[in-house]
Amino acid sequence: MKLHFLGTGTSTGVPQIGCKCKVCTSTDRRDSRLRASAILSHNGTNLLIDCGPDFRTQMLDNNSPHLDALLITHIHFDHIGGIEDLRPYCKESDFFVYCQADVSEGLRDRIAYCFAENPYPGVPSFRLIDIEPNKPININGIEIEPISVMHYKLPILGFKTKNLAYITDAKVVPDETIEKIKGIDTLVINSLRIEEHISHMTLQQTLDVIERVKPRIAYLTHLSHDMGLHAEVEKILPDNVKIAYDNLTLSID
């Protein structure tokens, strides 16, 4: 199993428009971050996790890999804003999208033309599959368990499969979810910045969760420019905590 990071940035991306800070002007490619998204691959199946506004660029930069389905963590634009660009993946049949019921409702509202009774020729064609926390699903032999986290007051999803857990946009990781992923080999988890934020974990809050989960290794994602330079921040992290960067690929046993 492999996890390929398409984007590891927060909603504004890095560099942020108009910003001249040391991170946004860095020449280290690891400091340049598209909106958070990843591809989970196993035995020829590629599952896209989130489809933000940078999706088209991410696909072109990676030679347009085939995709079998989309898993959505939540309805915010930086995680669904590129869904219309899935059009090329809908030519032969409906493209399967797995998400919570509130996300299904939101998509039917935001891209209503895709779900019209008589859709305009050529619009993307999606089949929305509602999923719930703690109820595993199987996609082409890959068993995935949606897990619950809180994004401020919004219940959103992370995903657990085999020895990997992928969590983004969490402010609180409930005890039940901690127990489900405790001792997992590889944990991918969001960490926005050093200072407090209303709906995202700070670096210290993320490290506290990692200490409770005790994975073999953890990778931070969904970073803002306020986190600091990749090279500088990684020096202060525990040995088993790394910072993910765009186009990093992990091999999961």
ABEGO torsion letter per residue (X at the ends): XBBBBABABBAAEOBBBGBABAAAABABAAABBBBBBBBBBBGGBBBBBEBBAAAAAAAAAAGGBBBABBBBABABAAAAAAAAAAAAAAAABBBBBBBBAAAAAAAAAABAAAABABBBBGBBBBBBBBBBBGBBBBBGGBBBBBBBBBBEABBBBBBBBEABBBBBGBABBBAAAAAAABGBABBBBBBABABBBAABBBAAAAAAAAAAAGBABBBBBGBBAAAEBAAAAAAABBAABBBBBBGBBBBBX
